[in-house]
Amino acid sequence: MALVLSMKTPLYQLHLDAGAEFADFHGWQLPVQFDSQTDEHHSVRYSAGFFDLSHKTIIDIVGDMAQAWLRTMLTEDVANLSPMQALYCCLCNEDGGVLDDLIAYKVSSNKFRLVFNASTREKVINWLQSHLQADVKLDLPTDIVMLAVQGPEAESKLIEALKSIHVYMDVGSLPRFNAMAQDDWFVSRTGNTGENGFEIILPAGQAASLVGALLQQDVRACGFAAYETLRLEAGVCRYGQDLDEQHTPIQSGLDWAVDVSDPDRHFIGRDILYEQIATGTAIHQVALVLRQQGVLSSGQPVQRAGVAIGAVTSGCFSPTLEVSIAMARVNRPVIGGCDVIINEQPFAVEIAELPFR
């Protein structure tokens, strides 16, 4: 049997020294938690925490035809972006199935930066290369770190942390879904935990200094257990569970991330997505809340009046709401409530709105 070596982010040893517990995530050794998952979750909700996202796939699209090419690849129209603006969108196959979801940044007129998930790295790179135009180039930056600083106090604490290491970037002036660059630093503001938040891409050799400065400002180091509960509370889809190649963005609650307004923009998957937006689709996403004791989790069947109508795609106990929450994919409209089968027993759940509040 071939030996498979786990990949580690440049901050692995720092996390190990801080007492992090690790788990394998698509070949990466990532910190699951440093101390208490619940405390890490609450730190982001009520103060500030940071996550190491260096396992993410970052691809720079370069060339005079970069924008024109991306308009044929992504569900959103990058022509609507001004320099250093960003948007959330999907990369789809010909059937409208989601190959991955991503953040796309317009760095300049001839350069875009795409941030994908780690789990789809090989698939996404191969897909883009197989559709690449001769006058467009893919660059994959190396020896970099990506940190997400999230929470209601993220702005003030990040500003002080940057000052302490003599990095002077006016991050407080950044509107949501905008970015700024200085030297080899790239700072954006998307906040995918549902809180005010920043994403920082910087040279790996400078990352330990930033981590130390953040810790000095009482920004808590957080693992992916807390990231999961935070993103689900915010109603953010996870690829491989809430999104996959067998379902379209419309069937996964992401119709707002699909732009079919320009009839001359023929991106991959457009025809089926246009049809589903125009006429609807039987399969759709719902949000669920379980008020009684029990934990909702991926794969549990969803029923209505004893008839199977779908399954939970993501679920967890919400530390903020102190109830179990989930997203599910169902094949018919559900008003009021339905049942989720937990350990072969039906549990009544309510239909909720996203994000969970």
C-alpha positions in Angstrom: 0.0 0.0 0.0 1.4 3.4 -1.0 2.2 5.8 1.9 0.1 8.9 1.7 1.7 11.9 3.4 -0.5 14.5 5.0 -0.1 18.1 3.9 0.6 20.7 6.5 0.1 24.5 6.4 3.1 26.7 7.1 1.7 27.4 10.6 1.4 23.7 11.5 4.2 23.7 14.1 2.9 26.9 15.6 -0.5 25.3 16.0 1.1 22.1 17.4 3.0 24.1 20.0 -0.2 25.9 21.0 -1.8 22.5 21.9 -4.1 22.2 18.9 -5.9 18.9 18.2 -5.6 17.9 14.5 -7.6 15.9 12.0 -7.2 15.0 8.4 -9.2 17.2 6.0 -8.8 16.0 2.4 -5.1 15.2 3.0 -4.4 18.3 5.1 -3.6 18.1 8.8 -5.8 21.0 10.2 -6.4 22.1 13.8 -9.9 21.0 14.9 -9.7 22.9 18.2 -7.2 24.5 20.5 -9.1 24.4 23.7 -12.9 24.4 23.7 -14.9 24.4 20.5 -17.7 26.2 22.2 -15.4 28.9 23.6 -13.8 29.4 20.2 -17.2 29.7 18.6 -18.3 32.3 21.2 -15.1 34.2 20.8 -15.9 34.8 17.1 -19.5 35.6 17.8 -18.9 38.1 20.6 -15.3 39.3 20.2 -12.7 38.0 17.6 -11.0 34.9 16.6 -8.7 33.8 13.7 -8.6 30.7 11.5 -5.7 29.3 9.4 -7.2 28.9 5.9 -3.8 28.2 4.2 -5.1 24.9 2.8 -7.5 26.8 0.5 -6.8 26.7 -3.3 -5.8 30.2 -4.6 -5.6 30.6 -8.3 -4.6 33.9 -10.1 -6.1 34.3 -13.6 -3.8 36.6 -15.7 -4.1 37.9 -19.2 -5.8 40.6 -21.3 -8.7 38.1 -22.0 -9.0 37.0 -18.3 -12.3 38.8 -17.7 -13.8 37.7 -21.0 -12.9 34.1 -20.3 -14.1 34.1 -16.7 -17.5 35.4 -17.9 -17.9 32.1 -19.7 -16.9 30.0 -16.6 -18.6 31.5 -13.5 -22.2 31.9 -12.5 -21.8 35.5 -11.6 -20.6 38.2 -14.0 -17.1 39.5 -13.1 -17.6 42.3 -15.6 -19.7 44.0 -12.9 -16.7 44.3 -10.6 -14.5 47.3 -10.2 -10.8 46.7 -9.4 -10.3 45.2 -5.9 -14.0 44.2 -5.6 -15.1 40.6 -5.0 -18.1 38.4 -5.4 -19.3 34.9 -4.4 -20.2 32.5 -7.1 -20.1 29.0 -8.4 -18.2 27.0 -11.0 -20.6 24.6 -12.7 -20.5 21.8 -15.2 -22.6 21.5 -18.4 -25.5 20.2 -16.4 -25.4 23.0 -13.9 -24.0 20.9 -11.1 -21.6 22.7 -8.8 -17.9 21.8 -9.2 -17.1 24.3 -6.4 -18.2 27.6 -4.9 -15.6 30.4 -4.6 -14.8 34.0 -4.0 -13.6 35.9 -7.2 -11.6 39.1 -6.8 -10.9 41.5 -9.7 -7.3 42.7 -8.9 -6.9 44.7 -12.1 -8.2 44.7 -15.7 -6.0 41.7 -16.5 -5.8 39.9 -13.2 -8.3 38.0 -11.1 -7.8 36.0 -7.9 -10.0 33.0 -7.2 -10.2 31.3 -3.8 -11.6 27.7 -4.0 -12.0 25.0 -1.4 -9.2 22.6 -0.6 -11.2 19.5 -1.3 -11.7 20.3 -5.0 -8.2 21.5 -5.8 -7.2 18.9 -8.4 -10.7 18.8 -10.0 -11.0 22.6 -10.3 -7.4 23.1 -11.6 -8.0 20.3 -14.2 -11.4 21.8 -15.2 -10.0 25.3 -15.6 -7.0 24.1 -17.6 -9.2 22.0 -19.9 -11.2 25.1 -20.8 -8.3 27.6 -20.8 -7.9 30.0 -23.7 -4.4 30.4 -25.2 -4.2 34.0 -24.1 -5.1 33.4 -20.4 -2.7 32.0 -17.8 -3.3 30.3 -14.5 -0.8 31.1 -11.6 -0.9 29.3 -8.3 0.9 31.4 -5.6 3.2 29.4 -3.3 4.7 29.9 0.1 1.8 31.9 1.3 -0.5 31.8 4.3 -4.2 32.7 4.5 -5.7 33.8 7.8 -9.4 34.7 8.5 -9.9 37.2 11.4 -13.5 37.2 12.3 -15.9 38.7 14.8 -17.5 42.0 15.9 -14.1 43.2 17.3 -12.1 41.9 14.3 -11.6 45.4 12.8 -10.3 47.2 15.8 -8.1 44.3 16.9 -6.6 43.6 13.5 -5.8 47.3 13.1 -3.8 47.3 16.3 -2.1 44.0 15.5 -1.0 45.3 12.1 0.4 48.5 13.7 2.4 46.5 16.2 4.3 44.7 13.4 4.6 47.9 11.3 2.2 47.0 8.6 0.2 50.1 7.8 -2.9 49.1 5.8 -6.2 51.0 6.3 -8.3 47.9 6.6 -11.0 49.8 8.5 -11.9 51.6 5.3 -12.6 48.4 3.4 -16.3 47.9 2.5 -17.7 44.4 2.5 -16.6 42.3 -0.5 -13.7 44.6 -1.3 -9.9 44.0 -1.0 -6.6 46.0 -0.8 -3.1 45.0 -1.6 0.3 46.3 -0.3 3.6 44.7 -1.2 2.9 40.9 -1.0 -0.1 41.3 1.4 -3.7 40.9 0.1 -6.5 41.8 2.6 -10.2 41.3 1.8 -13.4 41.7 3.8 -16.0 39.0 3.3 -16.6 37.4 6.7 -18.0 34.0 5.9 -18.7 33.1 9.6 -21.6 35.6 9.5 -19.6 38.2 11.4 -17.5 41.2 10.4 -14.3 39.6 9.1 -11.2 39.9 7.1 -9.1 37.5 5.1 -5.4 38.1 4.9 -3.1 36.4 2.3 0.6 37.1 3.1 4.0 35.6 2.7 4.5 32.5 4.9 7.6 33.9 6.4 5.7 36.8 7.9 2.7 34.8 9.2 4.1 33.9 12.6 4.6 37.6 13.4 0.9 38.4 12.5 -0.3 35.4 14.6 1.7 36.6 17.5 0.3 40.1 17.1 -3.3 38.9 16.9 -2.8 36.8 20.1 -1.4 39.9 21.9 -4.7 41.6 21.0 -6.7 38.7 22.5 -7.8 37.4 19.1 -8.4 33.7 19.8 -6.9 30.9 17.7 -9.8 28.8 16.5 -10.1 25.4 14.9 -12.3 24.0 12.2 -14.9 22.6 14.6 -15.9 26.1 15.5 -15.6 27.2 11.9 -18.2 24.6 11.0 -20.7 25.6 13.6 -20.2 29.3 12.8 -20.7 28.9 9.0 -23.8 26.8 9.5 -25.4 29.4 11.8 -24.6 31.9 9.0 -26.3 29.7 6.5 -23.1 29.3 4.5 -23.0 26.1 2.3 -20.2 23.6 2.6 -19.0 22.0 -0.6 -19.5 18.2 -0.6 -22.5 18.4 1.7 -24.8 21.3 0.8 -23.2 21.7 -2.7 -22.2 19.0 -5.2 -22.0 18.1 -8.8 -25.4 16.4 -8.8 -27.3 19.5 -7.8 -27.4 23.1 -9.2 -26.9 26.3 -7.3 -30.7 26.9 -7.6 -31.4 23.5 -5.9 -29.0 24.4 -3.2 -30.4 27.8 -2.2 -27.9 29.9 -4.2 -30.1 31.4 -6.9 -28.8 34.8 -5.7 -25.3 33.7 -6.8 -26.4 33.1 -10.4 -26.6 36.0 -12.9 -28.4 35.3 -16.1 -29.4 38.9 -16.9 -27.1 39.2 -19.9 -28.5 37.0 -22.7 -25.2 37.2 -24.5 -23.2 35.8 -21.6 -23.0 32.1 -22.3 -21.3 30.6 -19.3 -21.1 26.8 -18.7 -24.4 25.5 -17.2 -26.3 28.7 -18.1 -29.2 27.1 -20.0 -30.3 24.8 -17.2 -29.9 27.4 -14.6 -31.9 29.9 -16.6 -34.7 27.4 -17.0 -34.7 26.6 -13.2 -34.8 30.3 -12.3 -37.6 30.9 -14.8 -39.8 27.9 -14.1 -38.6 26.7 -10.7 -37.3 23.3 -9.6 -38.9 20.7 -7.4 -35.6 20.2 -5.4 -34.7 23.0 -3.1 -33.0 23.8 0.2 -34.7 24.4 3.5 -33.4 25.4 7.0 -34.5 23.3 10.0 -34.5 23.9 13.8 -34.9 21.1 16.3 -36.3 22.5 19.6 -36.1 19.2 21.5 -33.1 17.2 22.6 -31.2 15.6 19.7 -28.6 16.5 17.1 -29.2 17.0 13.4 -26.5 15.7 11.2 -25.7 15.1 7.5 -27.5 12.2 5.8 -30.5 12.0 8.2 -33.7 11.4 6.2 -36.4 14.1 6.1 -40.1 13.1 6.1 -43.4 14.8 5.7 -46.5 12.9 7.0 -44.4 9.7 6.9 -43.2 10.1 3.3 -39.5 10.6 2.5 -38.9 14.0 0.9 -35.2 14.5 1.3 -32.2 14.5 3.6 -30.2 16.7 5.9 -27.1 18.0 4.1 -25.5 19.8 7.1 -26.4 19.8 10.8 -25.0 20.6 14.2 -25.8 21.8 17.7 -25.8 25.7 17.6 -23.7 27.1 20.5 -25.3 30.5 19.9 -29.0 29.4 19.8 -28.5 26.4 22.0 -30.7 24.2 19.7 -29.8 21.9 16.9 -29.9 23.4 13.4 -29.6 22.0 9.8 -29.9 22.6 6.1 -31.7 20.0 4.1 -32.4 19.3 0.5 -36.1 18.3 -0.2 -38.2 17.5 -3.2 -41.3 19.4 -2.4 -42.4 22.6 -0.7 -42.6 22.3 3.1 -44.6 24.8 5.1 -44.4 24.9 8.9 -42.5 21.8 9.7 -41.6 18.2 9.0 -39.7 15.3 10.6 -36.1 14.3 10.7 -35.3 10.6 11.4 -32.7 10.3 14.1 -31.7 6.8 15.2 -34.8 5.5 13.4 -37.2 7.8 15.3 -39.0 10.8 13.9 -38.2 14.2 15.5 -40.4 17.2 14.7 -38.5 20.2 13.2 -39.5 23.7 12.3 -38.8 25.4 9.0 -36.5 28.4 9.6 -35.0 31.4 7.7 -31.3 31.8 6.9 -29.2 32.9 8.5 -30.2 31.2 11.7 -31.1 33.8 14.4 
